[in-house]
Amino acid sequence: MATAAFALKKENGKRQRANGAYLALVVLAALYFGRPEDVIPGIGLIPMAKIAGGLALLGLLLSLMSGKKRKFAPETKYVIALFVWCAVTIPFAFWRAGALNVVMTRLSKGVIVAVLVALVVQEMWQLKRLIWVQAAAVAAMTVVSVALHHQKGGRLVGALGGVFENPNDLAINIALNWPICVGFFFMARGPKKLIWGAVSLIMLVGVEMTYSRSGFLAIVVAAVMVLWEFGVRGKRPLLFLVVGILGLGILVASPGGYAARIASIVVKNQGDPRGEGSREQRKQLLIDSIKTAFQHPVFGIGAGNFEATNGTWHVAHNTYTEIAAEAGFPAFILFMLMFYRAFHNIRMVRNSPAYETDPIIRGLTGGLWVSVAAFMVGALFASTEYSMYPYFLIGYTTALYQIAVVNRKTPELKEGVLRRNLSWADRGREAVELVGSRA
């Protein structure tokens, strides 16, 4: 009896630590995506970045203390390997102190997030709530920014500046999170559907008000993929008509000079010398980052060092070329492998019986597929390798795969997944064996 009571107490303790780790993860997501320090006056004096880092570390420790032994997914191993490799490159960095700071205070948070989501999120309601926190936080930030309408050079910026004081950063952030909000729109019912529909529309307006060319390209790619995912795959032909009408309305109501700004992506705009200068500067930064990557192919020049060495103190505005320049091609390969596995996870979930029977799984799978694809495109115009956002995405796909495919309790579901994953050769052997047994 005493042994049973002790075992029950021990199990309860593990469960409480696991719940504590999940709570820390949710609060971390709310702080990172909601950024209250950029919206609430005076709260910027509180070191939110350090609090977020502390919460990430606390959540990881609680998860490890929960006693549950789990194998790391391949993408999680790639994330850890990326961190280790970037740490290895520090002694070879142009500015070692700067590289050490970036790896240990910025990249480390992303790595902890990817590991934490994979370890802690074990139920579908946990994953849905965590993604909901992200979507709701970004949507609320966008609505507040559009309502306050603070501008910088005639372009919309974040509510109170901060990390989104740059209109391009604000636009990319909105564009990358927009598909998730659309996914919640299709999963919602009643008044909630109206709310998600309204905020999704406001987010499109927000991207337009930033006059961001990179944001425009990212949102167009996201919109096309949303049509494919929820219109074609979801068998909603009416969605094409609705999107066409809304898109035409947004373009007609676009602010003055917006069309010329977007057209400058492919043709020079002599009427906007400042925008043309920005375009040429980004082109030169891209060329410089590619040159740097090939000049330092193994160890790079050190994490966060590109802006310190190019003479302009500007980032490359391209995640892929910047990570290759700063940490070498090994880091670039690991980064790409992470996202290859993310798409693999989503594809496996699509092939599972749970995808056919569970509308929540279908909604989250569609939203994450579009978000990951939109990120891959958006990363061509923004330096995001040290932010937490891509690592949240990696963690989400890992958790979704584990919940929808690996952890399904029903034997029939597991057998169905295994059957779908059999190679044609294996299926042929099974057929031969079946014919032989019947003979």
Secondary structure, DSSP 4 states (H G I P E B T S, - for coil): -HHHHHHHHHHHHHHHHHHHHHHHHHHHHHHHHH-GGGTSTTGGGS-HHHHHHHHHHHHHHHHHHT----PPPHHHHHHHHHHHHHHHTGGG-SSHHHHHHHIIIIIHHHHHHHHHHHHH--SHHHHHHHHHHHHHHHHHHHHHHHHHT-EETTEE--TT-GGG-SHHHHHHHHHHHHHHHHHHHHH--THHHHHHHHHHHHHHHHHHHTT-HHHHHHHHHHHHHHIIIIIIITT-THHHHHHHHHHHHHHHTPPTTHHHHHHTTTS--TT-HHHHHHHHHHHHHHHHHHHHHHHSTTT-S-TT-HHHHSSS----S-HHHHHHHHHHHHHHHHHHHHHHHHHHHHHHHHTSHHHHH-HHHHHHHHHHHHHHHHHHHHTTSS--TTSSHHHHHHHHHHHHHIIIIIS---HHHHHHHHHHT--HHHHHHHHHHHHHHH-
